Amino acid sequence: MIQNPGFLLTVLAFVAVIGPLVFVHELGHYLVGRWCGVKAEAFSIGFGPEIAAWVDRRGTRWRIGALPLGGYVRFKGDMNAASQTDPAWLEMSAADRAESFPAKPLWQRAAIVAAGPLINFLFAIVILGSFAFIHGESRTPAVAGQVQAGSAAAAAGIVAGDRIVAINGRDMATFDDIRLYAQIRPGEPVSIQVKRGGERLERQGRIGAVEESDGFGNSFKIGRLGIAPGDPVIEPVSLWRAPVVAIERTGQIIRTMVETLGQILGGGRSVKELGGPLKIAEVSGQAATLGVESFIFFMALISINLGFINLLPIPMLDGGHLLFYGLEAVQRKPVSAKVQEWAYRSGLAMLLAMMMLVTFNDLTSFGLWERLSGLIG
């Protein structure tokens, strides 16, 4: 029986996950900014009141905030932590303007902004590559070793020995491809192409939906076809190939995120499935109880999530800045200050609304509202 983490372990695990990942993200901005000759005036891990702070010989104030929910690098010429341009930068001396962020060429500004999400992906790739080198790569063929009676696969006419070639037109190279495709599509209709005895057949069916528990009292619905693989195949991974495997796995995770987000936006999934900081804290504690490797793997997943979310084209996020730079490249001039101000306010409102939604979802998953209604009743 898996033990639930206590409150202290949950808090410590959350800080141990978020703190390093935020530092890595902001370090990407900082290092590329420094390489481009931009002065960083502040480097903050966390928001709110300072717990500790110091100033280095370059004049950068390094600070740790009381709320470990993010961070920022404020470059010279930035008006605030969201990197909005301070109109006063034009009044700086020539020497100060030379090391300010707004004065840099478009490609350098874009590189500085993109460095944060990209280093999060790189961080995850290093972890996943290390795991691939140590444990090998799963290459179990996409063959139905067994078919569960009454399952979605059985209803579609799949039999043991069938080679699953494609599902809804997507090639299935390994059994893991089948599992990853099915698990985020419970109840969805599918067209399954199989190879049986040299003959290629097409079967129509619907992915099954099963309720599963993670051992911590959390239940969730996932898709299952109802087939089991044959003998597992684990291939050793050389040191030179480990990064390739890690990049492929990172790409699979990002594709799953995109598809899941598309399902939510399209109404195929409930917004109740979105989680926030409280849920991350809970799962951080759970991952910590499963051992060091599980905890490190969870960090890799969160790092990919952090990089992906920051690339969304929402003002206030890195993706929003990159969107403005793309428009600037097309129209050969910066987006007007008025439009940027309107966009930043809209982006802030969107992020606050999203934060309220995921916090409500987190508290609901903890059963808070049911307990409160019980007290009131």
C-alpha positions as CSV (number, residue, x, y, z in Angstrom):
1,M,0.0,0.0,0.0
2,I,1.5,3.4,-1.0
3,Q,1.6,5.8,1.8
4,N,0.3,9.3,1.4
5,P,2.9,12.0,2.0
6,G,2.5,14.3,5.0
7,F,2.1,18.0,4.8
8,L,5.7,18.8,5.5
9,L,7.0,16.4,2.8
10,T,4.5,17.8,0.3
11,V,5.7,21.3,0.9
12,L,9.3,20.4,0.7
13,A,8.8,18.3,-2.4
14,F,6.9,21.1,-4.1
15,V,9.7,23.6,-3.4
16,A,12.3,21.1,-4.5
17,V,10.5,20.8,-7.8
18,I,9.4,24.3,-8.6
19,G,12.5,26.1,-7.2
20,P,15.1,24.5,-9.4
21,L,12.9,24.5,-12.5
22,V,12.1,28.2,-12.1
23,F,15.8,28.9,-11.6
24,V,16.7,26.9,-14.7
25,H,14.1,28.8,-16.7
26,E,15.2,32.2,-15.6
27,L,18.8,31.2,-15.9
28,G,18.2,30.6,-19.6
29,H,17.0,34.2,-20.0
30,Y,19.8,35.5,-17.9
31,L,22.7,33.7,-19.7
32,V,21.5,34.5,-23.2
33,G,20.8,38.1,-22.2
34,R,24.3,38.4,-20.7
35,W,25.8,36.8,-23.9
36,C,23.9,39.6,-25.9
37,G,25.3,42.3,-23.7
38,V,22.1,43.1,-21.8
39,K,22.4,44.0,-18.1
40,A,20.2,42.1,-15.7
41,E,19.1,44.4,-12.9
42,A,17.2,41.7,-10.9
43,F,17.0,37.9,-10.9
44,S,14.2,36.7,-8.7
45,I,13.1,33.2,-7.6
46,G,9.7,33.6,-6.2
47,F,7.5,36.7,-5.7
48,G,6.4,38.8,-2.8
49,P,8.6,39.9,0.2
50,E,12.3,39.1,0.0
51,I,13.6,36.3,2.2
52,A,17.1,36.9,1.1
53,A,18.9,39.1,-1.5
54,W,22.4,40.1,-2.6
55,V,24.0,42.2,-5.3
56,D,26.8,40.8,-7.4
57,R,29.7,42.7,-8.9
58,R,27.8,43.4,-12.2
59,G,25.0,45.1,-10.2
60,T,22.4,42.4,-10.6
61,R,20.2,42.0,-7.5
62,W,19.6,38.3,-6.8
63,R,16.6,37.7,-4.6
64,I,14.5,35.0,-3.2
65,G,10.8,35.8,-2.7
66,A,8.4,34.4,-0.1
67,L,6.0,32.9,-2.7
68,P,7.8,30.1,-4.7
69,L,5.3,30.2,-7.6
70,G,7.5,31.6,-10.3
71,G,10.3,34.1,-10.9
72,Y,11.7,36.7,-13.3
73,V,14.7,38.4,-14.7
74,R,14.3,42.2,-15.1
75,F,16.7,43.6,-17.7
76,K,17.7,47.2,-18.1
77,G,15.0,48.9,-20.0
78,D,12.2,46.7,-18.6
79,M,9.4,48.5,-16.8
80,N,8.3,45.5,-14.6
81,A,8.8,41.8,-14.1
82,A,6.6,41.1,-17.2
83,S,9.4,42.7,-19.3
84,Q,7.2,45.5,-20.6
85,T,9.4,48.1,-22.1
86,D,9.9,51.2,-20.0
87,P,9.4,54.3,-22.3
88,A,12.1,56.1,-20.3
89,W,14.8,53.8,-21.8
90,L,15.1,56.3,-24.7
91,E,16.2,59.0,-22.2
92,M,19.1,56.9,-20.9
93,S,22.7,57.8,-21.7
94,A,24.2,56.1,-24.8
95,A,26.2,53.8,-22.6
96,D,23.1,52.7,-20.6
97,R,21.0,52.3,-23.8
98,A,23.7,50.0,-25.2
99,E,23.2,47.5,-22.5
100,S,19.4,47.8,-22.3
101,F,17.0,45.1,-23.6
102,P,14.9,47.3,-25.9
103,A,18.0,48.5,-27.8
104,K,19.0,45.0,-29.0
105,P,18.3,43.7,-32.4
106,L,15.1,41.8,-32.9
107,W,16.8,38.4,-33.2
108,Q,18.6,38.9,-29.9
109,R,15.5,39.9,-28.0
110,A,13.7,36.8,-29.4
111,A,16.6,34.6,-28.5
112,I,16.7,35.9,-24.9
113,V,12.9,35.3,-24.5
114,A,13.0,31.9,-26.1
115,A,15.9,30.7,-24.0
116,G,13.8,30.2,-20.9
117,P,11.4,27.6,-22.3
118,L,14.1,26.0,-24.4
119,I,16.3,25.4,-21.4
120,N,13.4,23.8,-19.6
121,F,13.1,21.4,-22.5
122,L,16.9,20.8,-22.4
123,F,16.7,20.1,-18.7
124,A,14.1,17.4,-19.3
125,I,16.0,16.0,-22.3
126,V,19.1,15.5,-20.0
127,I,17.0,13.6,-17.5
128,L,15.2,11.5,-20.0
129,G,18.4,10.8,-21.9
130,S,20.1,9.6,-18.6
131,F,17.2,7.3,-17.9
132,A,17.3,5.9,-21.4
133,F,21.0,5.3,-21.1
134,I,20.6,3.5,-17.7
135,H,17.4,1.6,-18.3
136,G,17.2,1.2,-22.1
137,E,14.4,1.9,-24.5
138,S,11.1,0.1,-24.7
139,R,10.7,-1.3,-28.3
140,T,8.0,-3.9,-27.7
141,P,6.3,-4.5,-31.1
142,A,2.7,-3.2,-31.6
143,V,1.3,-6.7,-31.5
144,A,-1.7,-7.8,-29.6
145,G,-0.3,-10.6,-27.4
146,Q,-3.6,-11.0,-25.6
147,V,-7.1,-9.5,-26.1
148,Q,-9.3,-9.1,-23.1
149,A,-12.7,-10.6,-23.4
150,G,-15.5,-7.9,-23.7
151,S,-12.9,-5.2,-24.3
152,A,-13.0,-2.4,-26.9
153,A,-10.4,-4.4,-29.0
154,A,-12.5,-7.6,-28.9
155,A,-15.6,-5.7,-29.9
156,A,-13.6,-4.3,-32.9
157,G,-12.6,-7.8,-34.0
158,I,-8.9,-7.6,-32.9
159,V,-7.5,-11.0,-32.1
160,A,-4.2,-12.2,-30.5
161,G,-1.3,-12.0,-33.0
162,D,-2.7,-8.9,-34.9
163,R,-0.1,-6.3,-35.6
164,I,-1.6,-2.9,-35.0
165,V,-0.3,-0.8,-38.0
166,A,-2.2,2.5,-37.4
167,I,-5.0,4.0,-35.4
168,N,-7.0,6.8,-37.0
169,G,-4.2,7.1,-39.6
170,R,-1.4,7.5,-37.0
171,D,1.4,4.9,-37.4
172,M,2.0,2.6,-34.4
173,A,5.7,1.6,-34.3
174,T,5.7,0.2,-30.8
175,F,3.2,-1.0,-28.2
176,D,3.9,2.2,-26.2
177,D,2.5,4.2,-29.1
178,I,-0.8,2.3,-28.8
179,R,-1.0,3.0,-25.1
180,L,-0.1,6.7,-25.3
181,Y,-2.6,7.2,-28.1
182,A,-5.5,5.4,-26.4
183,Q,-5.1,6.6,-22.8
184,I,-6.0,10.2,-23.6
185,R,-9.0,9.3,-25.7
186,P,-11.5,7.4,-23.6
187,G,-14.7,6.7,-25.4
188,E,-13.6,8.0,-28.8
189,P,-14.4,6.2,-32.0
190,V,-11.3,4.8,-33.9
191,S,-10.4,3.2,-37.1
192,I,-7.8,0.5,-36.5
193,Q,-5.6,-0.8,-39.3
194,V,-4.1,-4.3,-38.5
195,K,-1.9,-6.8,-40.3
196,R,-3.0,-10.4,-39.9
197,G,-1.2,-13.2,-41.7
198,G,0.1,-10.9,-44.4
199,E,-3.3,-9.4,-45.0
200,R,-4.1,-5.8,-44.1
201,L,-7.5,-5.2,-42.5
202,E,-9.4,-2.2,-41.1
203,R,-11.5,-2.5,-38.0
204,Q,-13.9,0.1,-36.6
205,G,-14.3,0.5,-32.8
206,R,-14.5,2.7,-29.8
207,I,-11.7,3.1,-27.2
208,G,-12.9,1.8,-23.8
209,A,-13.0,4.1,-20.7
210,V,-11.8,2.7,-17.4
211,E,-11.6,4.3,-14.0
212,E,-8.2,4.0,-12.4
213,S,-6.6,5.0,-9.1
214,D,-3.1,6.2,-8.6
215,G,-2.8,4.6,-5.1
216,F,-3.1,7.9,-3.3
217,G,-6.9,8.1,-3.4
218,N,-7.1,10.0,-6.7
219,S,-9.2,8.4,-9.4
220,F,-9.3,9.3,-13.1
221,K,-10.7,8.1,-16.4
222,I,-8.3,6.8,-19.1
223,G,-8.7,5.1,-22.4
224,R,-8.0,1.4,-22.9
225,L,-8.3,-0.8,-25.9
226,G,-8.0,-4.0,-23.8
227,I,-5.0,-5.6,-25.4
228,A,-1.8,-6.7,-23.7
229,P,1.7,-6.9,-25.4
230,G,3.7,-10.0,-26.0
231,D,7.1,-10.4,-24.5
232,P,8.6,-7.0,-23.6
233,V,11.5,-5.8,-25.7
234,I,14.0,-3.5,-24.0
235,E,16.9,-2.4,-26.2
236,P,20.1,-0.9,-24.7
237,V,20.7,2.7,-25.6
238,S,24.2,3.9,-26.3
239,L,25.5,7.2,-25.0
240,W,25.4,8.9,-28.4
241,R,21.8,7.8,-29.0
242,A,20.5,8.7,-25.6
243,P,19.8,12.4,-26.5
244,V,17.9,11.2,-29.6
245,V,15.7,9.0,-27.6
246,A,15.2,11.8,-25.0
247,I,14.2,14.3,-27.7
248,E,11.7,11.8,-29.2
249,R,10.1,11.2,-25.8
250,T,10.0,14.9,-25.1
251,G,8.2,15.4,-28.5
252,Q,5.7,12.6,-27.6
253,I,5.0,14.4,-24.3
254,I,4.5,17.8,-25.9
255,R,2.3,16.2,-28.6
256,T,0.1,14.7,-25.9
257,M,-0.1,18.1,-24.1
258,V,-1.2,19.8,-27.4
259,E,-3.8,17.1,-28.1
260,T,-5.1,17.2,-24.5
261,L,-5.4,21.0,-24.6
262,G,-7.2,20.7,-27.9
263,Q,-9.7,18.3,-26.4
264,I,-10.3,20.7,-23.6
265,L,-10.8,23.7,-25.9
266,G,-12.9,21.6,-28.2
267,G,-15.2,20.4,-25.4
268,G,-14.0,16.8,-25.6
269,R,-12.6,17.0,-22.1
270,S,-13.8,18.9,-19.0
271,V,-11.9,22.0,-17.8
272,K,-12.1,20.3,-14.4
273,E,-9.1,18.2,-15.4
274,L,-6.9,21.3,-15.4
275,G,-4.7,21.4,-12.2
276,G,-2.7,24.2,-10.6
277,P,0.0,24.8,-8.0
278,L,-1.9,22.9,-5.3
279,K,-2.2,19.8,-7.4
280,I,1.4,20.0,-8.4
281,A,2.3,20.2,-4.7
282,E,0.2,17.2,-4.0
283,V,1.7,15.1,-6.8
284,S,5.2,16.3,-5.9
285,G,4.8,14.8,-2.5
286,Q,3.4,11.6,-3.9
287,A,6.3,11.3,-6.4
288,A,8.7,11.8,-3.5
289,T,7.3,8.8,-1.7
290,L,8.0,6.6,-4.7
291,G,11.7,7.1,-4.7
292,V,14.4,9.3,-6.2
293,E,14.0,8.2,-9.8
294,S,10.2,8.8,-9.7
295,F,10.7,12.2,-8.3
296,I,13.4,13.2,-10.9
297,F,11.2,11.9,-13.7
298,F,8.3,14.0,-12.3
299,M,10.6,17.0,-12.4
300,A,11.3,16.3,-16.1
301,L,7.6,16.2,-16.8
302,I,7.0,19.5,-15.0
303,S,9.9,21.1,-16.8
304,I,8.4,20.2,-20.1
305,N,5.0,21.6,-18.9
306,L,6.7,24.8,-17.8
307,G,8.4,25.2,-21.2
308,F,5.2,24.4,-23.1
309,I,3.0,26.7,-21.1
310,N,5.4,29.6,-21.4
311,L,5.4,29.3,-25.2
312,L,1.7,29.7,-25.4
313,P,1.0,33.0,-27.3
314,I,-0.5,34.8,-24.3
315,P,0.8,38.3,-23.4
316,M,2.7,38.2,-20.1
317,L,4.2,34.9,-21.1
318,D,7.3,34.3,-23.2
319,G,5.1,33.1,-26.1
320,G,3.3,36.4,-26.0
321,H,6.5,38.3,-26.3
322,L,7.6,36.1,-29.2
323,L,4.2,36.8,-30.9
324,F,4.9,40.5,-30.7
325,Y,8.4,40.0,-32.1
326,G,6.9,38.0,-35.0
327,L,4.6,40.8,-35.8
328,E,7.4,43.2,-35.6
329,A,9.4,41.2,-38.1
330,V,6.5,41.1,-40.5
331,Q,5.5,44.8,-40.3
332,R,9.1,46.0,-39.9
333,K,8.3,48.1,-36.8
334,P,7.4,47.3,-33.2
335,V,3.8,46.8,-32.2
336,S,2.4,50.1,-30.9
337,A,2.6,50.7,-27.1
338,K,-1.1,51.1,-26.9
339,V,-1.8,47.7,-28.4
340,Q,0.8,46.1,-26.2
341,E,-0.7,47.7,-23.1
342,W,-4.1,46.4,-24.1
343,A,-2.7,43.0,-24.8
344,Y,-0.8,42.8,-21.5
345,R,-3.9,43.7,-19.5
346,S,-6.0,41.1,-21.4
347,G,-3.2,38.5,-20.8
348,L,-3.1,39.3,-17.1
349,A,-6.8,39.0,-16.8
350,M,-6.7,35.7,-18.7
351,L,-3.9,34.3,-16.4
352,L,-5.7,35.4,-13.3
353,A,-8.9,33.8,-14.5
354,M,-7.0,30.6,-15.3
355,M,-5.3,30.6,-11.9
356,M,-8.7,31.0,-10.2
357,L,-10.1,28.1,-12.2
358,V,-7.3,25.7,-11.6
359,T,-7.2,26.6,-7.9
360,F,-11.0,25.9,-7.7
361,N,-10.3,22.6,-9.4
362,D,-7.5,21.7,-7.0
363,L,-9.7,22.5,-4.0
364,T,-12.5,20.4,-5.5
365,S,-10.2,17.5,-6.0
366,F,-9.3,17.7,-2.3
367,G,-13.0,17.5,-1.4
368,L,-13.0,20.9,0.3
369,W,-16.4,22.0,-1.0
370,E,-18.0,18.7,0.0
371,R,-16.6,19.1,3.5
372,L,-17.8,22.7,3.7
373,S,-21.3,21.8,2.5
374,G,-21.4,19.1,5.2
375,L,-20.5,21.6,7.9
376,I,-23.1,24.0,6.7
377,G,-25.7,21.3,6.4
